[in-house]
Structure formats: structure tokens, C-alpha cells
Amino acid sequence: MILHSIIGIGDIFYNMDEQYRKPEYRSVRGGIVELENGRVKRLISTDPRMYLDGRYQPYTIYRES
């Protein structure tokens, strides 16, 4: 199988060696962050400004503030 993508291979297969864990949810001011293996998977919020915050971008390492 050949995969043609503009996304880097490290971002696609970043957790191949790690054991799969169920996603965990953290409550943040203005919404909820879904985490998978310590990285942000998605943001659940009704505030559009939250989606512009770099701390909640997909696949970034989550740090509590």
C-alpha cells in the first residue's frame, strides 16, 4: 500500500511503538480537551477563540496550565 500525504510520516505513525491507551478527557477553562497518549486529539468547546489557541492544536503535547 502506498500512502500519499502532505502530513509527515512521523505525525501519521507517531504511536506505532507505544501501547494504545483509551483517550482521557481534561476540563480546561472554556471547554474539554481529549487526550490520547499525552497529546491533544481534539478540543470540545463552543468558544471559537479556543480553537485558535496553540495549546489545543491537534497532536501537540498537552501541558497543564
N, CA, C and O atoms as a Maestro MAE file, in Angstrom:
{
 s_m_m2io_version
 :::
 2.0.0
}

f_m_ct {
 s_m_title
 :::
 protein
 m_atom[260] {
  # First column is atom index #
  i_m_mmod_type
  r_m_x_coord
  r_m_y_coord
  r_m_z_coord
  i_m_residue_number
  s_m_chain_name
  s_m_pdb_residue_name
  s_m_pdb_atom_name
  i_m_atomic_number
  :::
  1 25 0.844 -1.172 0.000 1 A "MET " " N  " 7
  2 3 0.000 0.000 0.000 1 A "MET " " CA " 6
  3 2 0.887 1.231 0.000 1 A "MET " " C  " 6
  4 15 1.874 1.286 0.734 1 A "MET " " O  " 8
  5 25 0.554 2.196 -0.796 2 A "ILE " " N  " 7
  6 3 1.283 3.456 -0.877 2 A "ILE " " CA " 6
  7 2 0.392 4.546 -0.300 2 A "ILE " " C  " 6
  8 15 -0.796 4.635 -0.611 2 A "ILE " " O  " 8
  9 25 0.997 5.374 0.549 3 A "LEU " " N  " 7
  10 3 0.258 6.464 1.173 3 A "LEU " " CA " 6
  11 2 0.839 7.785 0.685 3 A "LEU " " C  " 6
  12 15 2.005 8.083 0.945 3 A "LEU " " O  " 8
  13 25 0.045 8.570 -0.014 4 A "HIS " " N  " 7
  14 3 0.446 9.884 -0.486 4 A "HIS " " CA " 6
  15 2 -0.219 10.915 0.407 4 A "HIS " " C  " 6
  16 15 -1.447 10.987 0.460 4 A "HIS " " O  " 8
  17 25 0.583 11.721 1.117 5 A "SER " " N  " 7
  18 3 0.023 12.678 2.054 5 A "SER " " CA " 6
  19 2 0.961 13.862 2.218 5 A "SER " " C  " 6
  20 15 2.174 13.737 2.046 5 A "SER " " O  " 8
  21 25 0.387 15.016 2.551 6 A "ILE " " N  " 7
  22 3 1.208 16.189 2.846 6 A "ILE " " CA " 6
  23 2 1.641 16.200 4.301 6 A "ILE " " C  " 6
  24 15 2.467 17.019 4.705 6 A "ILE " " O  " 8
  25 25 1.082 15.286 5.086 7 A "ILE " " N  " 7
  26 3 1.429 15.178 6.503 7 A "ILE " " CA " 6
  27 2 2.655 14.285 6.637 7 A "ILE " " C  " 6
  28 15 2.749 13.255 5.969 7 A "ILE " " O  " 8
  29 25 3.589 14.669 7.488 8 A "GLY " " N  " 7
  30 3 4.808 13.894 7.681 8 A "GLY " " CA " 6
  31 2 4.541 12.505 8.233 8 A "GLY " " C  " 6
  32 15 3.563 12.296 8.950 8 A "GLY " " O  " 8
  33 25 5.396 11.566 7.905 9 A "ILE " " N  " 7
  34 3 5.215 10.185 8.342 9 A "ILE " " CA " 6
  35 2 5.290 10.052 9.858 9 A "ILE " " C  " 6
  36 15 4.650 9.172 10.434 9 A "ILE " " O  " 8
  37 25 6.061 10.914 10.508 10 A "GLY " " N  " 7
  38 3 6.136 10.886 11.963 10 A "GLY " " CA " 6
  39 2 4.825 11.269 12.625 10 A "GLY " " C  " 6
  40 15 4.514 10.777 13.710 10 A "GLY " " O  " 8
  41 25 4.049 12.141 11.988 11 A "ASP " " N  " 7
  42 3 2.748 12.525 12.528 11 A "ASP " " CA " 6
  43 2 1.695 11.439 12.295 11 A "ASP " " C  " 6
  44 15 0.765 11.294 13.088 11 A "ASP " " O  " 8
  45 25 1.838 10.692 11.228 12 A "ILE " " N  " 7
  46 3 0.866 9.643 10.920 12 A "ILE " " CA " 6
  47 2 1.096 8.420 11.795 12 A "ILE " " C  " 6
  48 15 0.149 7.847 12.332 12 A "ILE " " O  " 8
  49 25 2.358 8.022 11.936 13 A "PHE " " N  " 7
  50 3 2.693 6.804 12.664 13 A "PHE " " CA " 6
  51 2 3.424 7.099 13.961 13 A "PHE " " C  " 6
  52 15 4.333 6.356 14.329 13 A "PHE " " O  " 8
  53 25 3.054 8.166 14.668 14 A "TYR " " N  " 7
  54 3 3.811 8.580 15.844 14 A "TYR " " CA " 6
  55 2 3.680 7.624 17.015 14 A "TYR " " C  " 6
  56 15 4.548 7.627 17.887 14 A "TYR " " O  " 8
  57 25 2.653 6.819 17.076 15 A "ASN " " N  " 7
  58 3 2.473 5.952 18.243 15 A "ASN " " CA " 6
  59 2 2.508 4.471 17.884 15 A "ASN " " C  " 6
  60 15 1.840 3.671 18.540 15 A "ASN " " O  " 8
  61 25 3.251 4.094 16.885 16 A "MET " " N  " 7
  62 3 3.297 2.692 16.483 16 A "MET " " CA " 6
  63 2 3.948 1.809 17.545 16 A "MET " " C  " 6
  64 15 3.534 0.663 17.718 16 A "MET " " O  " 8
  65 25 4.943 2.304 18.250 17 A "ASP " " N  " 7
  66 3 5.646 1.504 19.242 17 A "ASP " " CA " 6
  67 2 5.018 1.571 20.621 17 A "ASP " " C  " 6
  68 15 5.293 0.722 21.469 17 A "ASP " " O  " 8
  69 25 4.197 2.547 20.850 18 A "GLU " " N  " 7
  70 3 3.595 2.726 22.165 18 A "GLU " " CA " 6
  71 2 2.340 1.874 22.308 18 A "GLU " " C  " 6
  72 15 1.663 1.566 21.327 18 A "GLU " " O  " 8
  73 25 2.053 1.513 23.515 19 A "GLN " " N  " 7
  74 3 0.837 0.761 23.804 19 A "GLN " " CA " 6
  75 2 -0.367 1.698 23.683 19 A "GLN " " C  " 6
  76 15 -0.315 2.834 24.152 19 A "GLN " " O  " 8
  77 25 -1.430 1.237 23.068 20 A "TYR " " N  " 7
  78 3 -2.623 2.059 22.913 20 A "TYR " " CA " 6
  79 2 -3.308 2.242 24.267 20 A "TYR " " C  " 6
  80 15 -3.490 1.286 25.021 20 A "TYR " " O  " 8
  81 25 -3.674 3.461 24.551 21 A "ARG " " N  " 7
  82 3 -4.420 3.787 25.774 21 A "ARG " " CA " 6
  83 2 -5.736 4.436 25.378 21 A "ARG " " C  " 6
  84 15 -5.844 5.090 24.341 21 A "ARG " " O  " 8
  85 25 -6.728 4.238 26.228 22 A "LYS " " N  " 7
  86 3 -8.009 4.890 25.973 22 A "LYS " " CA " 6
  87 2 -7.834 6.395 26.122 22 A "LYS " " C  " 6
  88 15 -7.030 6.846 26.937 22 A "LYS " " O  " 8
  89 25 -8.582 7.180 25.340 23 A "PRO " " N  " 7
  90 3 -8.461 8.632 25.470 23 A "PRO " " CA " 6
  91 2 -8.915 9.111 26.845 23 A "PRO " " C  " 6
  92 15 -9.831 8.554 27.450 23 A "PRO " " O  " 8
  93 25 -8.256 10.144 27.314 24 A "GLU " " N  " 7
  94 3 -8.673 10.747 28.578 24 A "GLU " " CA " 6
  95 2 -9.123 12.167 28.306 24 A "GLU " " C  " 6
  96 15 -8.689 12.792 27.339 24 A "GLU " " O  " 8
  97 25 -9.985 12.668 29.152 25 A "TYR " " N  " 7
  98 3 -10.566 13.992 28.978 25 A "TYR " " CA " 6
  99 2 -10.139 14.881 30.130 25 A "TYR " " C  " 6
  100 15 -10.168 14.473 31.291 25 A "TYR " " O  " 8
  101 25 -9.737 16.118 29.793 26 A "ARG " " N  " 7
  102 3 -9.359 17.106 30.803 26 A "ARG " " CA " 6
  103 2 -10.224 18.341 30.619 26 A "ARG " " C  " 6
  104 15 -10.429 18.820 29.504 26 A "ARG " " O  " 8
  105 25 -10.716 18.833 31.715 27 A "SER " " N  " 7
  106 3 -11.503 20.050 31.693 27 A "SER " " CA " 6
  107 2 -10.561 21.245 31.713 27 A "SER " " C  " 6
  108 15 -9.697 21.346 32.584 27 A "SER " " O  " 8
  109 25 -10.725 22.143 30.762 28 A "VAL " " N  " 7
  110 3 -9.939 23.372 30.697 28 A "VAL " " CA " 6
  111 2 -10.915 24.537 30.706 28 A "VAL " " C  " 6
  112 15 -12.109 24.363 30.466 28 A "VAL " " O  " 8
  113 25 -10.402 25.709 30.981 29 A "ARG " " N  " 7
  114 3 -11.271 26.896 31.010 29 A "ARG " " CA " 6
  115 2 -11.871 27.116 29.618 29 A "ARG " " C  " 6
  116 15 -11.163 27.453 28.669 29 A "ARG " " O  " 8
  117 25 -13.175 26.919 29.516 30 A "GLY " " N  " 7
  118 3 -13.869 27.158 28.255 30 A "GLY " " CA " 6
  119 2 -14.171 25.912 27.454 30 A "GLY " " C  " 6
  120 15 -14.787 26.016 26.394 30 A "GLY " " O  " 8
  121 25 -13.767 24.733 27.912 31 A "GLY " " N  " 7
  122 3 -14.055 23.538 27.136 31 A "GLY " " CA " 6
  123 2 -13.449 22.281 27.739 31 A "GLY " " C  " 6
  124 15 -13.089 22.239 28.915 31 A "GLY " " O  " 8
  125 25 -13.347 21.260 26.898 32 A "ILE " " N  " 7
  126 3 -12.793 19.973 27.284 32 A "ILE " " CA " 6
  127 2 -11.773 19.569 26.227 32 A "ILE " " C  " 6
  128 15 -11.998 19.763 25.032 32 A "ILE " " O  " 8
  129 25 -10.653 19.008 26.670 33 A "VAL " " N  " 7
  130 3 -9.621 18.532 25.759 33 A "VAL " " CA " 6
  131 2 -9.584 17.011 25.829 33 A "VAL " " C  " 6
  132 15 -9.514 16.436 26.915 33 A "VAL " " O  " 8
  133 25 -9.631 16.366 24.677 34 A "GLU " " N  " 7
  134 3 -9.491 14.917 24.622 34 A "GLU " " CA " 6
  135 2 -8.029 14.601 24.339 34 A "GLU " " C  " 6
  136 15 -7.456 15.099 23.370 34 A "GLU " " O  " 8
  137 25 -7.428 13.772 25.188 35 A "LEU " " N  " 7
  138 3 -6.018 13.426 25.064 35 A "LEU " " CA " 6
  139 2 -5.879 11.960 24.698 35 A "LEU " " C  " 6
  140 15 -6.658 11.111 25.132 35 A "LEU " " O  " 8
  141 25 -4.862 11.684 23.884 36 A "GLU " " N  " 7
  142 3 -4.528 10.312 23.543 36 A "GLU " " CA " 6
  143 2 -3.015 10.189 23.576 36 A "GLU " " C  " 6
  144 15 -2.316 10.837 22.797 36 A "GLU " " O  " 8
  145 25 -2.510 9.359 24.478 37 A "ASN " " N  " 7
  146 3 -1.071 9.170 24.651 37 A "ASN " " CA " 6
  147 2 -0.355 10.477 24.972 37 A "ASN " " C  " 6
  148 15 0.763 10.696 24.504 37 A "ASN " " O  " 8
  149 25 -0.973 11.339 25.754 38 A "GLY " " N  " 7
  150 3 -0.352 12.579 26.179 38 A "GLY " " CA " 6
  151 2 -0.408 13.708 25.169 38 A "GLY " " C  " 6
  152 15 0.138 14.784 25.414 38 A "GLY " " O  " 8
  153 25 -1.051 13.483 24.051 39 A "ARG " " N  " 7
  154 3 -1.163 14.512 23.013 39 A "ARG " " CA " 6
  155 2 -2.631 14.904 22.837 39 A "ARG " " C  " 6
  156 15 -3.540 14.113 23.090 39 A "ARG " " O  " 8
  157 25 -2.833 16.130 22.401 40 A "VAL " " N  " 7
  158 3 -4.195 16.623 22.176 40 A "VAL " " CA " 6
  159 2 -4.767 15.937 20.941 40 A "VAL " " C  " 6
  160 15 -4.183 15.991 19.859 40 A "VAL " " O  " 8
  161 25 -5.899 15.303 21.117 41 A "LYS " " N  " 7
  162 3 -6.571 14.682 19.974 41 A "LYS " " CA " 6
  163 2 -7.621 15.624 19.411 41 A "LYS " " C  " 6
  164 15 -7.713 15.822 18.199 41 A "LYS " " O  " 8
  165 25 -8.423 16.211 20.322 42 A "ARG " " N  " 7
  166 3 -9.417 17.182 19.857 42 A "ARG " " CA " 6
  167 2 -9.840 18.079 21.004 42 A "ARG " " C  " 6
  168 15 -9.629 17.778 22.179 42 A "ARG " " O  " 8
  169 25 -10.438 19.177 20.624 43 A "LEU " " N  " 7
  170 3 -10.957 20.160 21.569 43 A "LEU " " CA " 6
  171 2 -12.467 20.192 21.427 43 A "LEU " " C  " 6
  172 15 -12.999 20.208 20.317 43 A "LEU " " O  " 8
  173 25 -13.146 20.201 22.553 44 A "ILE " " N  " 7
  174 3 -14.603 20.288 22.559 44 A "ILE " " CA " 6
  175 2 -14.965 21.586 23.270 44 A "ILE " " C  " 6
  176 15 -14.831 21.693 24.489 44 A "ILE " " O  " 8
  177 25 -15.428 22.581 22.494 45 A "SER " " N  " 7
  178 3 -15.720 23.884 23.056 45 A "SER " " CA " 6
  179 2 -16.694 24.630 22.156 45 A "SER " " C  " 6
  180 15 -16.754 24.391 20.950 45 A "SER " " O  " 8
  181 25 -17.453 25.537 22.759 46 A "THR " " N  " 7
  182 3 -18.336 26.398 21.975 46 A "THR " " CA " 6
  183 2 -17.720 27.769 21.733 46 A "THR " " C  " 6
  184 15 -18.305 28.599 21.036 46 A "THR " " O  " 8
  185 25 -16.545 28.011 22.305 47 A "ASP " " N  " 7
  186 3 -15.853 29.294 22.157 47 A "ASP " " CA " 6
  187 2 -14.903 29.220 20.960 47 A "ASP " " C  " 6
  188 15 -13.932 28.466 21.005 47 A "ASP " " O  " 8
  189 25 -15.157 29.983 19.892 48 A "PRO " " N  " 7
  190 3 -14.306 29.927 18.702 48 A "PRO " " CA " 6
  191 2 -12.856 30.337 18.969 48 A "PRO " " C  " 6
  192 15 -11.953 29.890 18.261 48 A "PRO " " O  " 8
  193 25 -12.621 31.179 19.978 49 A "ARG " " N  " 7
  194 3 -11.252 31.610 20.281 49 A "ARG " " CA " 6
  195 2 -10.396 30.473 20.821 49 A "ARG " " C  " 6
  196 15 -9.172 30.505 20.690 49 A "ARG " " O  " 8
  197 25 -11.021 29.472 21.424 50 A "MET " " N  " 7
  198 3 -10.276 28.322 21.949 50 A "MET " " CA " 6
  199 2 -9.572 27.570 20.822 50 A "MET " " C  " 6
  200 15 -8.477 27.044 21.021 50 A "MET " " O  " 8
  201 25 -10.186 27.514 19.648 51 A "TYR " " N  " 7
  202 3 -9.619 26.777 18.526 51 A "TYR " " CA " 6
  203 2 -8.404 27.479 17.929 51 A "TYR " " C  " 6
  204 15 -7.645 26.857 17.186 51 A "TYR " " O  " 8
  205 25 -8.203 28.753 18.235 52 A "LEU " " N  " 7
  206 3 -7.040 29.484 17.756 52 A "LEU " " CA " 6
  207 2 -5.866 29.399 18.723 52 A "LEU " " C  " 6
  208 15 -4.757 29.812 18.382 52 A "LEU " " O  " 8
  209 25 -6.089 28.879 19.903 53 A "ASP " " N  " 7
  210 3 -5.047 28.761 20.918 53 A "ASP " " CA " 6
  211 2 -4.122 27.599 20.554 53 A "ASP " " C  " 6
  212 15 -4.585 26.474 20.370 53 A "ASP " " O  " 8
  213 25 -2.837 27.861 20.451 54 A "GLY " " N  " 7
  214 3 -1.856 26.855 20.061 54 A "GLY " " CA " 6
  215 2 -1.715 25.698 21.029 54 A "GLY " " C  " 6
  216 15 -1.246 24.627 20.646 54 A "GLY " " O  " 8
  217 25 -2.113 25.894 22.281 55 A "ARG " " N  " 7
  218 3 -2.007 24.813 23.265 55 A "ARG " " CA " 6
  219 2 -2.967 23.672 22.970 55 A "ARG " " C  " 6
  220 15 -2.751 22.553 23.436 55 A "ARG " " O  " 8
  221 25 -4.017 23.928 22.210 56 A "TYR " " N  " 7
  222 3 -5.039 22.921 21.960 56 A "TYR " " CA " 6
  223 2 -5.062 22.452 20.512 56 A "TYR " " C  " 6
  224 15 -6.044 21.850 20.078 56 A "TYR " " O  " 8
  225 25 -4.008 22.712 19.763 57 A "GLN " " N  " 7
  226 3 -3.922 22.237 18.388 57 A "GLN " " CA " 6
  227 2 -3.728 20.722 18.384 57 A "GLN " " C  " 6
  228 15 -3.047 20.192 19.262 57 A "GLN " " O  " 8
  229 25 -4.310 20.019 17.421 58 A "PRO " " N  " 7
  230 3 -4.177 18.562 17.381 58 A "PRO " " CA " 6
  231 2 -2.717 18.111 17.323 58 A "PRO " " C  " 6
  232 15 -1.894 18.717 16.636 58 A "PRO " " O  " 8
  233 25 -2.412 17.049 18.048 59 A "TYR " " N  " 7
  234 3 -1.119 16.375 18.116 59 A "TYR " " CA " 6
  235 2 -0.043 17.152 18.860 59 A "TYR " " C  " 6
  236 15 1.123 16.757 18.828 59 A "TYR " " O  " 8
  237 25 -0.397 18.233 19.523 60 A "THR " " N  " 7
  238 3 0.596 18.911 20.368 60 A "THR " " CA " 6
  239 2 0.607 18.228 21.728 60 A "THR " " C  " 6
  240 15 -0.409 17.692 22.171 60 A "THR " " O  " 8
  241 25 1.751 18.250 22.381 61 A "ILE " " N  " 7
  242 3 1.876 17.646 23.693 61 A "ILE " " CA " 6
  243 2 1.129 18.517 24.700 61 A "ILE " " C  " 6
  244 15 1.340 19.729 24.761 61 A "ILE " " O  " 8
  245 25 0.262 17.897 25.481 62 A "TYR " " N  " 7
  246 3 -0.571 18.633 26.426 62 A "TYR " " CA " 6
  247 2 0.219 18.972 27.679 62 A "TYR " " C  " 6
  248 15 0.839 18.102 28.291 62 A "TYR " " O  " 8
  249 25 0.192 20.229 28.050 63 A "ARG " " N  " 7
  250 3 0.803 20.707 29.300 63 A "ARG " " CA " 6
  251 2 -0.270 21.446 30.069 63 A "ARG " " C  " 6
  252 15 -0.924 22.344 29.539 63 A "ARG " " O  " 8
  253 25 -0.445 21.065 31.320 64 A "GLU " " N  " 7
  254 3 -1.448 21.743 32.145 64 A "GLU " " CA " 6
  255 2 -0.968 23.149 32.478 64 A "GLU " " C  " 6
  256 15 0.202 23.364 32.794 64 A "GLU " " O  " 8
  257 25 -1.887 24.097 32.403 65 A "SER " " N  " 7
  258 3 -1.507 25.479 32.689 65 A "SER " " CA " 6
  259 2 -2.130 25.975 33.962 65 A "SER " " C  " 6
  260 15 -1.912 27.123 34.350 65 A "SER " " O  " 8
  :::
 }
 m_bond[259] {
  # First column is bond index #
  i_m_from
  i_m_to
  i_m_order
  :::
  1 1 2 1
  2 2 3 1
  3 3 4 2
  4 3 5 1
  5 5 6 1
  6 6 7 1
  7 7 8 2
  8 7 9 1
  9 9 10 1
  10 10 11 1
  11 11 12 2
  12 11 13 1
  13 13 14 1
  14 14 15 1
  15 15 16 2
  16 15 17 1
  17 17 18 1
  18 18 19 1
  19 19 20 2
  20 19 21 1
  21 21 22 1
  22 22 23 1
  23 23 24 2
  24 23 25 1
  25 25 26 1
  26 26 27 1
  27 27 28 2
  28 27 29 1
  29 29 30 1
  30 30 31 1
  31 31 32 2
  32 31 33 1
  33 33 34 1
  34 34 35 1
  35 35 36 2
  36 35 37 1
  37 37 38 1
  38 38 39 1
  39 39 40 2
  40 39 41 1
  41 41 42 1
  42 42 43 1
  43 43 44 2
  44 43 45 1
  45 45 46 1
  46 46 47 1
  47 47 48 2
  48 47 49 1
  49 49 50 1
  50 50 51 1
  51 51 52 2
  52 51 53 1
  53 53 54 1
  54 54 55 1
  55 55 56 2
  56 55 57 1
  57 57 58 1
  58 58 59 1
  59 59 60 2
  60 59 61 1
  61 61 62 1
  62 62 63 1
  63 63 64 2
  64 63 65 1
  65 65 66 1
  66 66 67 1
  67 67 68 2
  68 67 69 1
  69 69 70 1
  70 70 71 1
  71 71 72 2
  72 71 73 1
  73 73 74 1
  74 74 75 1
  75 75 76 2
  76 75 77 1
  77 77 78 1
  78 78 79 1
  79 79 80 2
  80 79 81 1
  81 81 82 1
  82 82 83 1
  83 83 84 2
  84 83 85 1
  85 85 86 1
  86 86 87 1
  87 87 88 2
  88 87 89 1
  89 89 90 1
  90 90 91 1
  91 91 92 2
  92 91 93 1
  93 93 94 1
  94 94 95 1
  95 95 96 2
  96 95 97 1
  97 97 98 1
  98 98 99 1
  99 99 100 2
  100 99 101 1
  101 101 102 1
  102 102 103 1
  103 103 104 2
  104 103 105 1
  105 105 106 1
  106 106 107 1
  107 107 108 2
  108 107 109 1
  109 109 110 1
  110 110 111 1
  111 111 112 2
  112 111 113 1
  113 113 114 1
  114 114 115 1
  115 115 116 2
  116 115 117 1
  117 117 118 1
  118 118 119 1
  119 119 120 2
  120 119 121 1
  121 121 122 1
  122 122 123 1
  123 123 124 2
  124 123 125 1
  125 125 126 1
  126 126 127 1
  127 127 128 2
  128 127 129 1
  129 129 130 1
  130 130 131 1
  131 131 132 2
  132 131 133 1
  133 133 134 1
  134 134 135 1
  135 135 136 2
  136 135 137 1
  137 137 138 1
  138 138 139 1
  139 139 140 2
  140 139 141 1
  141 141 142 1
  142 142 143 1
  143 143 144 2
  144 143 145 1
  145 145 146 1
  146 146 147 1
  147 147 148 2
  148 147 149 1
  149 149 150 1
  150 150 151 1
  151 151 152 2
  152 151 153 1
  153 153 154 1
  154 154 155 1
  155 155 156 2
  156 155 157 1
  157 157 158 1
  158 158 159 1
  159 159 160 2
  160 159 161 1
  161 161 162 1
  162 162 163 1
  163 163 164 2
  164 163 165 1
  165 165 166 1
  166 166 167 1
  167 167 168 2
  168 167 169 1
  169 169 170 1
  170 170 171 1
  171 171 172 2
  172 171 173 1
  173 173 174 1
  174 174 175 1
  175 175 176 2
  176 175 177 1
  177 177 178 1
  178 178 179 1
  179 179 180 2
  180 179 181 1
  181 181 182 1
  182 182 183 1
  183 183 184 2
  184 183 185 1
  185 185 186 1
  186 186 187 1
  187 187 188 2
  188 187 189 1
  189 189 190 1
  190 190 191 1
  191 191 192 2
  192 191 193 1
  193 193 194 1
  194 194 195 1
  195 195 196 2
  196 195 197 1
  197 197 198 1
  198 198 199 1
  199 199 200 2
  200 199 201 1
  201 201 202 1
  202 202 203 1
  203 203 204 2
  204 203 205 1
  205 205 206 1
  206 206 207 1
  207 207 208 2
  208 207 209 1
  209 209 210 1
  210 210 211 1
  211 211 212 2
  212 211 213 1
  213 213 214 1
  214 214 215 1
  215 215 216 2
  216 215 217 1
  217 217 218 1
  218 218 219 1
  219 219 220 2
  220 219 221 1
  221 221 222 1
  222 222 223 1
  223 223 224 2
  224 223 225 1
  225 225 226 1
  226 226 227 1
  227 227 228 2
  228 227 229 1
  229 229 230 1
  230 230 231 1
  231 231 232 2
  232 231 233 1
  233 233 234 1
  234 234 235 1
  235 235 236 2
  236 235 237 1
  237 237 238 1
  238 238 239 1
  239 239 240 2
  240 239 241 1
  241 241 242 1
  242 242 243 1
  243 243 244 2
  244 243 245 1
  245 245 246 1
  246 246 247 1
  247 247 248 2
  248 247 249 1
  249 249 250 1
  250 250 251 1
  251 251 252 2
  252 251 253 1
  253 253 254 1
  254 254 255 1
  255 255 256 2
  256 255 257 1
  257 257 258 1
  258 258 259 1
  259 259 260 2
  :::
 }
}
